[in-house]
Amino acid sequence: VINAWARSHNLDKAERALDLYKQMCELYEASGQSNEKVRPNVIIYNAVMNACAFTMGDSIEQHRAMEIAHSMLTQLEKSEHGTP
């Protein structure tokens, strides 16, 4: 679903992708970190960053997308998935 948002033409796709990522994190934590189906992985991080990279819109929208992408990269570096 995150990948679908990344490929969409919606202006708020970076925010939507981030929201889905956050929902996955919440579900994973709520499962006691046992539900591997909702555990964010490197593919999820990449999909959110792709949504950011292809964000259209005004400078405010693009700036927010860059903030999200930077945040995702930082989280990925700190995650158990290793260095990007």
C-alpha positions, -999 to 999 in steps of 0.1 A, spaced: 0 0 0 29 24 8 43 17 -26 10 25 -42 10 59 -25 46 65 -36 35 59 -72 4 80 -70 -1 116 -82 -15 128 -49 2 158 -34 2 145 1 17 111 -7 47 115 15 25 122 46 2 93 37 32 69 33 46 82 67 12 76 83 11 40 71 46 35 83 36 48 118 5 25 118 28 -4 110 51 5 139 22 8 163 7 -25 153 41 -42 156 46 -27 191 11 -37 201 18 -73 191 46 -74 215 70 -73 185 58 -107 175 38 -100 144 64 -101 117 38 -92 90 36 -56 102 72 -52 112 87 -24 92 117 -35 71 141 -19 46 115 -22 18 91 -1 38 116 25 46 126 27 9 89 30 -1 83 59 22 115 76 9 104 70 -27 71 87 -19 91 117 -7 115 117 -37 86 120 -61 65 145 -42 50 172 -64 35 204 -52 46 237 -38 79 243 -20 62 237 14 50 203 3 84 194 -11 102 207 20 80 185 42 88 155 20 125 162 24 120 163 62 102 130 61 129 114 39 156 126 62 137 112 92 133 78 75 169 76 66 179 84 102 155 58 116 168 32 91 204 39 101 194 33 138 173 2 130 184 -34 130 183 -34 92 217 -20 91 234 9 73 217 20 41 
